[in-house]
């Protein structure tokens, strides 16, 4: 029984970040579509909330992993 709980916890730990990435990615794509429709500059989507979340993840994730590893 305990092995089943561990397996389920592992599956949830794998799926949760994937679902979050899909949601943020779709949100970002909708911001890109809105910016293109309005004729805004190419960088407009990157200064929106999902764009900033993606930029922070790309910049901070390696730093966090480096801190944890040391």
N, C-alpha and C positions, 0 to 999 in steps of 0.2 A: 504494500500500500504506500509506503514511504517513497519507494522508487517512482511510482506514478505521480506523486505530488512534485517530486524533483523534476521529472520530465515535463510536466505541465508548466512549472515555473520557468524552465529553460525555454520552452516554446513561447511563452508570453514575453520573456526578455528579448527574444529574437524578433518577434512580430511587432511589438510596440514601437520601436524606433523606425521600422519600415513603414508602418501606417502613418506615423508622424511625418516622415519624409515625403510620403505621397501627398498628404494634405498640404504641407507647406509648398511643395512643388506645383500642385494644381492652383493654389492661391497665387503663387508667383506668376504662373502662366496667364491667369486671368488679369493680373496687373499689367502684363506685357500687352495683352490684347486691348485693354482699355487705353493704354498709352499710345498704341499704334492708331487706334480709332480716333483719338483726339489729336493726333499729329504731334504729340509731345516728343521731346528729345529722346534719343536711344537709352539714356541712362535713367530716365524717369522711373522705370520699374525697379531699379536697384536702390532707390532712395525710399521705397515703400517699406512697410513693415516686413512682409515676407522676404523682400530683397535684402534688407538689413539682417534678418535672421540667418539667411543663407551665408552672407558675407561673414558674420560673426562665427558661424559654425566652421567655415573654411579656415578662418584665421586663428580661432581660439582652440579648436580641437587638437591640433598638433602640440600646442603649448601645454594644454592640460594633460595630454598623454605623456609628454616629456617630464612634467612635474611629478606625475604619479609614478612613473618608471624609476625616477631617481630617489 
